[in-house]
């Protein structure tokens, strides 16, 4: 049986309470970070563990921490990105609801390692339940003397705040998040300068995803080498795969990096919900990742393997689609989302996503010309690589494989003057 790390406390009664968190010696690795571990040693452990960022990009966490300067003369900030808004993604919500103290211990370790005395958790505005649980856990940590002006009696000061977003997907982009945290409109910044050098309030800032930070105490507990060995060659540990769509048993599953998508769908999730409707397509990491065909799912699920076949691991948010699903309608729903969530700062994204949505809408409803199919590809190709942040790239990368891999469906929409698929495909 696979060793549970991120989810091992989830089955405990009142798992969100401090009393249920590591009953023996709570926050012991934070205390060791305060009293024993130095910056270089801790960062080296993360590098050896192959801990990768779990927010989508997969950047090595130890490398990111090493970029934060210690001699700038400015305060250092730690920011946790809990603005979980990628369609299909809901793993971080489970961490905050079921084991918030694991996240908070990771925040403490990260803050001490980086020399930060202030940490912010930027949480998705719609996450009212997780917000309430998380703020309650922080209050418990303050009352127990874990956070505050004298963390665990060591004299180190650390304050942790939770900031609620206002529902903008773009604030999941790290510099858009910083703008919102500063009280401005959430619009991504040009880089460089990068947040590690000039981030929140112009100061050195480290931004990490919820799962990434929650994994830090686990690396220190099991050891870097053992943690690395649990995963694939360059992605250490386990990951919270969030599975939705047409499988029998959707949900959040902790599995080692490198688990094949076929294993995930057929064994872990029990296969597709209807025996007569087999898997048609699989989206491996949220709406922004290029779609896979059924003959492409026998691959290891990690950042490097997916990149090698022209897709992305993303957040590990798997969406399984069954036969009978209209891929044109699926594309339309996704591109309308990206158009709605574009901040409007970059013309290729603002105008391009809108035009792709209009054209795909025409195709879906039978009012397009056959040339519009190639026009979708042309407009999408001109969005990618021409914007400040990756939202435009995501819209482009999502759209093109939808057309290229399912071109016959797009032609069928033209030939039959509308969608040839039954409505149940996405609606039931």
N, C-alpha and C positions, 0 to 999 in steps of 0.2 A: 504494500500500500504506500502511496506517495505521502511524504511528510508534509503536513499542513503547517504553514508559517503565517501567512497573512490572515487566514480564516480560522485559526485554531481556537480563538476565544469566542467565536460567534455563537457557539452553542451554549455558552454559559448563561445562567440566569442573570439578568441585569448586566449584560456584557459591556454596556456603555458606562457603567459606574466604576469609580476608582476602586471600590472594594473588590470588584471582580477582576481587576487587571493585575496579573502576576502577583497573587496573594503573598508569595514568599518575601520578595524584596522589590517593591514597586519602583519603577524608574531607575533601576540599578545601573543601566548603561549610560543614562544621563548623568548620574552621580560620578561614574567613572570618567566621563568626558570632562566633568567639572574638576576632578581631582587627580586623574592619572593620565588620560590620553592627551597627546599634543596634536596640533593641527596636521602636521606632516604625516604622522602615523595613521590618523583616522582617514585622511584622504587616500593614502596608499591602500588601506583596506578596501575602500570602495572601488578603487581601480582594479585590485586583484580579484574582487568579487564579480567583476564585469556587470556592475549595477548600471542599468540603462534607464534613461528617463522614460516614464510610463505615460507621458502626456501626448505622445504621438510621434515626436521626432526621434526618440531613442538615443539622444546624446548621452555619452558616458557621464554619470553623475560625479565621479571623482574628478574628472577633467574639468567639468564646469565649476566645481568648488575651488579648484586650484587657480582659476582665473581671477578670483576675487582678491584684490590687493589688500595688504595689511598696513601699508605705509602712506595712504592717501591723505591722512589728516582729517578725513571725513568719517562720519558714522557709517557703519555697515548695516544693511537691512536684509532680512530674510523674508521672502514672500512665497507663500504656498498657493499654487493655482488650483483652486477648488471650483472654478467656473466651468463645471462639466456640462457642456452644451452640444457636443458632437452627436448628431443623430445616431442612435444605437448604443450610446455609451452610458453606463450607469454604475460602474464598478466603484468609483470614489465615493458615491453616495453610501454604498454599503459599508465602507470603511468608517466613514464619519458617523453613521448610525449605530454600528455594531461594535466598533473598537476604537473610539476616538482617542483614548489614552495612548494607544500605540502610535497614532499620528503625532500626538503632543510630545511623546518622548522623543520621536524623531526630530521634531522641531527643536527641542532643547539641545539635542546633540549637535544638530546642524548649526544652530545659533552660536553655541560655545566654540565649535570648530572654526567658524568663520569670523568670530569676534563681534557678532551682532548682539545688541541688547534690546532690539525691537523686532518682533516678527508679526507679519500680517497674514491672515488667511482670507483670501478673496473668494467668497463662496457665491455660487449661482443664486440669483435672487429668488428663483422659484423654489429653492430647496429650503422651505420653511421648517420642515421636520429636522433635517440634518443640522440646520442652523441652531435650533433650540437645543438639540442634544449636545452639539459641540460647545456652545456657550456654557451649558451646564457643566461639562467636563472641565472647561477652563476654570470655572469658578471653584470646582473641587480641587484643582491643582494649586490655585492660589491659597485656598484655605489650608491645604496640607503643607504649605511652605515650599512647594516644588518650583513655582514661578513667583516672581515679585522681586523686591530689592535685595533679597538674600537667599538665592536659590539653594535649597537643601542645606542651609547653614554654611555655605562656602564663600559668601560675600559677592558672588556673581549676580548681577542684576539682569533680569529678562522679563519683558512684558510682551504678552501675546494678545492680539486683537483680531476680531472677526469683522470683515467688511462685506456687506451684502451688495452684490451687483444689481443691475436694473433690468436684466433680461436680454442683454446684447451678446450674441454669439461671438462677436469680434473681440470681446474682452477676454476670451480664452487665449488670444495671441498675447504673448508676454508684454510687449511694449504698449499695446492697447490697454491691457490690464493696469499697467503702471499709470497711464494717463487717467484712467477712471479712478484709481486709488488716490491720485492727487486732486480729484475733484473736477477734472476736465472731461470733455467728451472722449469716449473710448475710441481713439483713432491711432493705429500703429505708427511708430516712429521709424524714421530712416536709421539704418545701422550700417557702419559704425556711427557713433560710439555704441558699444554693446552694454547691456544692463550691468554686467559684472564690473564695469569701469564707471559708467554714468547711468544709473538706473533711477530708483525712486528718489525724488527730490534732488536729483543730480548727484546722488551718492552711490558708492559700490553696492550692488544688490544681487543676491542669488535668488533665482526663481525656479522652484521645482514643483512637480505635480504631487498630488496627495499620496498616491501609491508609492512614488519614489521615496518620499520622506518617511512614510510608514515602514519602508523596507530597511531603513538605516539601522534601527536597533536589532533587526533580525540578522543582518550581516555581522554585527559585532557579537551576537549571541552564538551563532552556529560556526562562525569563522569564515574568513574570506574564501579560502580554498574550497571548503565544503559547499558554501553558497554558490560559488561559480560552477561546481560540478553538478548541481541540481538542474541546471539549464542546458542550453546549447553552447556551441564553441565560444561565441562572443556575446552571449546574452545570459547572464547568470541568474540563478534563482528561479522562482515561480512567477506566474503572472495571473491576474484576475481576468479571465476571459468572460466577457459579457455577451451572451448569445440571445438573439431575438429572431423574429421571422417565423418561418413555417416548420420549425422543429417541434417534436413532441414535448420536450422539457426545456423551455428557455430558462435562462437564469444566469447567475454568476458562478463560475467554476474556477477554483485555483488549480492550475496545472503547470508542469514544467515548461519553460520555453523550449520550443522545438517539437512539441506535440503536433502531429499532423492534423490538418483540418478535417480529414476524413474520420480520424479517431474522435475528434471533438463532436462532429455532427452525428455519426452513426453509433458510437459507443457511449460517449458521455451524455449526449442529449437524446439518445434513444431513436435517432433517425427522424425522418420526415413525418409530419402529423397524419398524412393520408398515404396509404400504401400505393395507391394508383397515381400519385403525383410525386414522382421522384425529384431530387434536387436538380434545379435548372441553372442556378447561379448562386455564387457566394461572395458577399462583400466582406473582406477580411478585417477591416479596422475602422469602421464607421463610414458615414456617407461620403467622405472625401477621398476614399481609397479606391483604386481601380478594381473593377469586378473580376472575379475568377470563374472559369467554367468548371463543370464537374470533373473533367480530366486533369485539372490543375490543382486539385486539393490534396494530393498525396505528398505534399511538401511540408518541410518543417516550418512551424509558425514562429518566425523570429524576424527581426528587422532586416538582417542582411540577406536572408533567403528570399524574402518577398521583394526586396529591391532588385535582386538578381533576375527576377522574371517580369519586371516592369510594373509591380504593384507596390503596396506599402502595408506594413504591419499596423501602423496607426496606433490606436488605443487598445487594440485587441477586441474591438466591438464587432462581433461576427453577426451578419444578417444573412440568413439562409432563405432563399427564394425557391419555391416549388414550380414544377411545370404548370403552365397555365397563367403564370404571372406575366403581365405585359411589361416588357422592359422599357418601352417608350414612356408609359405612364410612370414607371419607377424613376426614370431619368427626369421626367417633368417635375415630380414631387421634390426631388433633390435639388434641381437647378432653381426652382422657385424658392426653396429655402435659402440657398446661397444668395440669390438676388435680394431677398428680403433682408438678409443679415449683413449685406455689404455696407460698410460705413460710408461709401460714396467718395472717399478721398481720391482714389485712383480711377481715371477714366476707363481704362480697359476692363476693370472689374465692374464698375458701376454700370456702364453701358453694355459691356459684353454679356454679363450674366442676364441682364434684362432682355437683350435681343435673343440669346439662346432660349430663354424661357418662352418668349413669344413664338419663335419658330417651332419649338417642340410642341407647344400648345396647338399650333396649326396642324402639325402632323398628327397628333393624337386625335384631333377632332375632324380630320378629313378635309381640311380646307387648304392644304399645302400643295406645292408643286413637287415633282420628284427631285428637282434641283435643290430643294430646301434641305434634303438629307445631307448633301455635301456642304451646304451652307452652314449647317450646325457644326460640322467638323472645322470648317474654316474659321468661324468666329471663335470657337473654343480654343483653337490653336493659337489665336492671336491674343487671348487673355493670359495664358500661361507665360511666366517669365517676365512680365511687364508691369508688375505691381509691387508695392512696398512690402506687403505681407503675403502669406501663403494662401489666403482665402481664394484669390483669383486662380492660383495654381491648382488648388483643390477642386474648384469648379471645372477647370479644364481637364484635369486628370480623371475626374469622375465621368465626364460626358463622353470623351473620345472612345474609351473601350466599350461603353454602352452602345455606341453606333457601330464601331468596327466589329465587335464580336457578335452582334445581333442584327446585322444589316438587313437580313431577310425580313425581319419583323418590321423594320422601318419601311421597307418597300411594300410590305403587305398593307400597312396603314394607308399608303398612297393608292395602291391598287383597289382596295376595298372601301376607300373614302371614309375611313374611320377605324377605330380600334376593333380588331377581330377577336379579342379575348373577352371571356365572360367577366363580369364585374367582381365575382367572388375572389379573384386572384389576389387582390390586396385588401378587400373590404371585410372579409369574415375572419 
